[in-house]
Amino acid sequence: MTRKKVSIMIPCYNEEENIAAITEAVVQQMELLPQYDYEILCIDNCSTDNTRPLLREICAKNKKIKAIFNVKNFGQFNSPYYGLCQTSGDCAISICADFQDPVEMIPEFLKYWEEGYQIVCGVKKSSRERKCMFRLRTLYYRLIKKFSAVDQIEHFTGFGLYDKSFVEVLRRLEDPTPFIRGIVAELGGKRKEIPYEQPLRRAGKTHNNWYTLYDAAMLSVTSYTKAGMRIAVFAGMAMAILSFLVGLVYLVMKLVYWDRFDAGQAPTIIIVSLMTSILLAFMGFLGEYISAINMRMMHRPLVVEEERLNFDGDEKTEKEPE
């Protein structure tokens, strides 16, 4: 009887302190599940440390471990998405290289997959990171969920299992700026959510900063909500009414107390400054939407590969945009 094949996809960038340990941990976990065949695919997003030489050594020792080297850094969303599309298993599991996604959950994912779930999501119920960051993330997820037309998954980062039928959907999308968390919520089939506590990084420093977090937030907002534009409309209407009322009060005061009332230019300056600030803010918001549209219209490939290891002449399994 042919064993089902499980693909474990590990995106990495500057993970020299973790890459050997995470691949070994995954191998040990899969060796405890002899009923499954497996492959491990590491996709490196142009690391600048010792990650690539280590991956070469790892792949040379174990032919079940494959690697893709990107020609440059294509961002935190494109590379993992592309890696999923290059897997060949009956299901694919996406797991981070820093051990913040518990390897021990793989058997549980497979259990629910065997029960018929096409997608099994790891959802953070708590985290050992700073409490203020977890609360900010909670607020962000709830805002996106409230304003999105799609029922978003709170505290889902992409860690989970995807049936090959859903991976095929990912391959056909040809979206140059994919947001896997939203795509799972929008297009995924029967889904099971598994809560877990997110541990701290095993080693190294996180590559996330306020800019990358902002980039993630804007991608989710511009992809799955109309909130930005609607807030702009409502705020514009509110400020127009407020400006009218201030102007009306100023006119009445001027007519009634024409010989004693002199507010000078204060009302005008306040209104102009306030309106200009709001206008500039929402012009920036509009620019985010236009930028997202522009990226999708260019039809650029998700990533450009530099090298593949242990694929034994296999062709790419994703059609690149024409």
C-alpha positions as CSV (number, residue, x, y, z in Angstrom):
1,M,0.0,0.0,0.0
2,T,1.4,3.4,-1.0
3,R,2.0,5.7,1.9
4,K,0.6,9.2,1.8
5,K,3.2,11.9,1.4
6,V,3.5,14.8,3.8
7,S,5.4,18.0,2.7
8,I,6.7,20.2,5.4
9,M,7.6,23.7,4.1
10,I,10.0,25.8,6.2
11,P,10.6,29.4,5.0
12,C,13.8,30.9,6.3
13,Y,15.8,34.1,6.3
14,N,19.0,34.5,8.3
15,E,18.2,31.4,10.5
16,E,21.7,30.0,10.9
17,E,21.1,29.4,14.6
18,N,17.9,27.4,14.0
19,I,17.9,25.8,10.5
20,A,19.8,22.6,11.5
21,A,17.8,22.2,14.7
22,I,14.4,22.7,13.1
23,T,15.0,20.3,10.2
24,E,16.3,17.7,12.7
25,A,13.2,18.2,14.9
26,V,10.9,17.7,11.9
27,V,12.7,14.6,10.8
28,Q,12.5,13.1,14.3
29,Q,8.8,13.9,14.4
30,M,8.1,12.3,11.0
31,E,10.1,9.2,11.9
32,L,7.6,8.7,14.6
33,L,4.9,8.5,11.9
34,P,6.1,5.6,9.7
35,Q,2.7,5.4,8.0
36,Y,3.6,8.5,6.1
37,D,6.3,9.3,3.5
38,Y,7.6,12.9,3.8
39,E,9.7,15.6,2.3
40,I,11.0,18.8,3.9
41,L,11.3,21.9,1.7
42,C,13.3,24.8,3.0
43,I,12.9,28.0,0.9
44,D,15.6,30.6,1.7
45,N,14.7,34.2,1.1
46,C,18.3,35.3,0.2
47,S,19.9,35.0,3.6
48,T,23.0,37.0,4.3
49,D,24.3,34.8,7.1
50,N,25.4,31.2,7.1
51,T,22.0,29.7,6.5
52,R,22.7,28.7,2.9
53,P,25.9,26.8,3.5
54,L,24.2,25.0,6.4
55,L,21.3,24.1,4.1
56,R,23.7,22.7,1.5
57,E,25.2,20.4,4.2
58,I,21.8,19.4,5.5
59,C,20.5,18.5,2.0
60,A,23.7,16.6,1.2
61,K,23.1,14.4,4.2
62,N,19.4,13.8,3.8
63,K,17.8,13.6,0.3
64,K,14.4,14.0,1.8
65,I,15.3,17.6,2.6
66,K,15.0,19.9,-0.4
67,A,15.9,23.6,-0.7
68,I,15.1,26.5,-2.9
69,F,17.4,29.6,-2.9
70,N,15.7,32.8,-4.0
71,V,17.8,35.2,-6.0
72,K,16.9,38.1,-3.7
73,N,14.6,38.8,-0.7
74,F,11.0,38.8,-2.1
75,G,9.3,39.6,1.2
76,Q,7.7,37.8,4.1
77,F,4.6,36.7,2.2
78,N,5.7,35.8,-1.3
79,S,8.4,33.3,-0.4
80,P,6.4,31.1,2.0
81,Y,3.5,31.2,-0.5
82,Y,5.7,30.1,-3.3
83,G,7.3,27.4,-1.2
84,L,3.8,25.9,-0.5
85,C,3.2,25.9,-4.3
86,Q,6.4,23.9,-4.9
87,T,5.5,21.0,-2.5
88,S,4.5,17.6,-3.9
89,G,2.8,15.9,-1.0
90,D,-0.8,14.9,-0.5
91,C,-0.8,17.7,2.1
92,A,1.6,20.5,3.0
93,I,2.4,21.8,6.5
94,S,3.9,25.3,6.8
95,I,6.1,25.8,9.8
96,C,8.5,28.6,10.8
97,A,12.2,28.0,11.3
98,D,12.4,29.7,14.7
99,F,10.4,27.1,16.7
100,Q,7.5,29.5,17.4
101,D,5.4,27.0,15.5
102,P,5.4,23.8,17.7
103,V,6.7,20.8,15.7
104,E,4.8,18.6,18.2
105,M,1.5,19.7,16.6
106,I,2.2,17.9,13.3
107,P,0.6,14.6,14.4
108,E,-2.5,16.5,15.6
109,F,-2.7,18.3,12.2
110,L,-2.5,15.0,10.4
111,K,-5.1,13.4,12.6
112,Y,-7.7,16.0,11.7
113,W,-6.6,15.9,8.0
114,E,-7.4,12.1,8.0
115,E,-10.8,13.0,9.5
116,G,-11.6,15.0,6.3
117,Y,-10.5,18.5,7.1
118,Q,-8.9,20.2,4.1
119,I,-7.2,22.9,6.2
120,V,-6.0,22.6,9.8
121,C,-5.0,26.0,11.3
122,G,-2.8,26.6,14.3
123,V,-4.4,29.5,16.1
124,K,-2.6,31.3,18.9
125,K,-4.6,31.3,22.1
126,S,-1.7,33.0,24.0
127,S,1.9,33.9,23.5
128,R,5.0,34.2,25.5
129,E,5.9,37.4,23.7
130,R,5.4,40.7,25.4
131,K,1.8,41.0,26.5
132,C,1.3,44.5,25.0
133,M,2.3,43.1,21.6
134,F,-0.2,40.2,21.9
135,R,-2.9,42.7,22.8
136,L,-2.1,44.9,19.9
137,R,-2.3,41.9,17.6
138,T,-5.6,40.9,19.1
139,L,-7.0,44.4,18.5
140,Y,-5.7,44.3,14.9
141,Y,-7.3,40.9,14.1
142,R,-10.6,42.0,15.6
143,L,-10.6,45.2,13.6
144,I,-9.8,43.4,10.4
145,K,-12.5,40.7,11.1
146,K,-15.1,43.4,11.9
147,F,-14.5,45.4,8.7
148,S,-13.7,42.5,6.3
149,A,-16.3,41.0,4.0
150,V,-14.5,37.6,4.6
151,D,-14.6,36.0,8.0
152,Q,-11.0,36.3,9.0
153,I,-9.2,33.9,11.4
154,E,-7.9,35.6,14.5
155,H,-4.3,35.0,15.5
156,F,-3.6,32.8,12.5
157,T,-0.1,33.3,11.0
158,G,-0.1,30.6,8.3
159,F,1.0,27.8,10.5
160,G,-1.1,24.8,9.6
161,L,-1.8,22.0,7.2
162,Y,-3.2,22.4,3.7
163,D,-4.6,19.6,1.6
164,K,-3.1,19.2,-1.9
165,S,-6.5,20.3,-3.4
166,F,-6.1,23.7,-1.6
167,V,-2.4,23.9,-2.6
168,E,-3.6,23.5,-6.2
169,V,-6.0,26.5,-5.7
170,L,-3.0,28.5,-4.5
171,R,-1.1,27.6,-7.7
172,R,-3.9,28.8,-9.9
173,L,-4.4,32.2,-8.2
174,E,-1.3,33.9,-9.8
175,D,-1.6,36.7,-7.2
176,P,1.7,38.6,-7.1
177,T,1.0,39.9,-3.6
178,P,-0.6,36.9,-1.8
179,F,-1.9,37.2,1.8
180,I,-2.2,33.5,2.8
181,R,-4.2,34.2,6.0
182,G,-6.9,36.0,4.0
183,I,-6.8,33.4,1.2
184,V,-7.4,30.6,3.7
185,A,-10.4,32.3,5.2
186,E,-11.8,33.3,1.8
187,L,-11.2,30.2,-0.4
188,G,-10.4,27.4,2.0
189,G,-12.6,24.3,2.3
190,K,-13.5,22.4,5.5
191,R,-11.4,23.9,8.2
192,K,-10.3,22.9,11.8
193,E,-8.7,25.4,14.1
194,I,-6.3,24.1,16.8
195,P,-5.4,26.5,19.7
196,Y,-1.8,26.6,21.0
197,E,0.5,28.8,23.0
198,Q,3.2,30.4,20.9
199,P,6.6,29.9,22.5
200,L,9.5,32.4,22.2
201,R,12.1,32.1,19.5
202,R,14.6,29.3,20.2
203,A,17.5,31.5,19.0
204,G,18.3,34.6,17.0
205,K,16.4,37.8,16.6
206,T,13.0,38.3,15.0
207,H,13.1,39.9,11.6
208,N,9.7,41.6,12.2
209,N,9.7,45.3,13.0
210,W,7.2,48.1,12.9
211,Y,7.6,48.4,9.1
212,T,7.0,44.8,8.4
213,L,4.0,44.7,10.8
214,Y,2.6,47.8,9.1
215,D,3.2,46.2,5.7
216,A,1.2,43.1,6.8
217,A,-1.6,45.2,8.2
218,M,-1.9,47.3,5.0
219,L,-1.9,44.2,2.8
220,S,-4.7,42.7,4.8
221,V,-6.7,46.0,4.9
222,T,-6.3,46.7,1.2
223,S,-7.0,43.1,0.2
224,Y,-10.0,42.3,2.3
225,T,-11.7,45.4,3.5
226,K,-13.2,48.7,2.3
227,A,-12.8,50.2,5.7
228,G,-10.1,52.7,4.8
229,M,-12.1,54.3,2.0
230,R,-15.4,54.2,4.0
231,I,-13.7,55.8,7.0
232,A,-12.4,58.5,4.7
233,V,-16.0,59.2,3.3
234,F,-17.5,59.3,6.8
235,A,-14.7,61.4,8.3
236,G,-15.0,63.8,5.3
237,M,-18.7,64.1,5.8
238,A,-18.3,64.7,9.6
239,M,-15.6,67.3,9.1
240,A,-17.7,69.0,6.5
241,I,-20.7,69.2,8.9
242,L,-18.4,70.4,11.7
243,S,-16.8,73.1,9.5
244,F,-20.2,74.3,8.5
245,L,-21.4,74.5,12.1
246,V,-18.2,76.4,13.2
247,G,-18.7,78.8,10.3
248,L,-22.3,79.3,11.1
249,V,-21.6,80.0,14.8
250,Y,-18.9,82.4,13.8
251,L,-21.2,84.2,11.4
252,V,-24.0,84.5,14.0
253,M,-21.6,85.8,16.6
254,K,-20.3,88.3,14.2
255,L,-23.8,89.5,13.3
256,V,-25.1,89.7,16.8
257,Y,-22.0,91.1,18.5
258,W,-20.5,92.8,15.5
259,D,-19.2,95.7,17.6
260,R,-17.6,93.5,20.3
261,F,-16.8,90.1,18.8
262,D,-13.4,89.6,17.1
263,A,-12.1,86.0,17.0
264,G,-9.4,87.0,14.5
265,Q,-8.2,84.3,12.1
266,A,-8.3,81.5,14.7
267,P,-11.3,79.7,13.4
268,T,-10.0,79.7,9.9
269,I,-6.6,78.6,10.8
270,I,-7.9,75.7,13.0
271,I,-10.3,74.5,10.3
272,V,-7.8,74.7,7.5
273,S,-5.1,72.9,9.6
274,L,-7.5,70.2,10.7
275,M,-8.9,69.6,7.2
276,T,-5.4,69.6,5.6
277,S,-4.2,67.0,8.1
278,I,-7.2,64.7,7.5
279,L,-6.8,65.1,3.8
280,L,-3.1,64.2,3.8
281,A,-3.8,61.1,6.0
282,F,-6.5,59.8,3.7
283,M,-4.5,60.6,0.6
284,G,-1.9,58.2,2.1
285,F,-4.5,55.6,2.8
286,L,-5.8,55.9,-0.8
287,G,-2.2,55.5,-1.9
288,E,-2.0,52.2,-0.1
289,Y,-5.0,50.9,-2.1
290,I,-3.6,52.2,-5.4
291,S,-0.2,50.6,-4.6
292,A,-1.9,47.3,-4.0
293,I,-3.8,47.5,-7.2
294,N,-0.6,48.4,-9.1
295,M,1.3,45.5,-7.7
296,R,-1.5,43.1,-8.8
297,M,-1.7,44.6,-12.3
298,M,2.0,44.1,-13.0
299,H,1.7,40.3,-12.9
300,R,5.3,39.8,-11.7
301,P,6.4,36.3,-10.5
302,L,6.2,35.6,-6.8
303,V,9.9,34.9,-6.6
304,V,12.8,34.2,-8.9
305,E,14.9,31.2,-8.1
306,E,18.6,31.0,-8.0
307,E,19.1,27.3,-7.2
308,R,17.3,24.1,-6.2
309,L,18.7,21.3,-4.1
310,N,17.6,17.6,-4.1
311,F,14.7,18.1,-6.6
312,D,16.3,15.5,-8.9
313,G,15.3,17.3,-12.1
314,D,11.7,18.0,-11.0
315,E,10.0,20.8,-12.8
316,K,8.5,23.8,-11.1
317,T,4.9,23.0,-10.0
318,E,3.7,26.6,-10.3
319,K,2.9,28.4,-13.5
320,E,4.4,31.8,-13.4
321,P,2.3,34.7,-14.6
322,E,2.8,35.5,-18.3
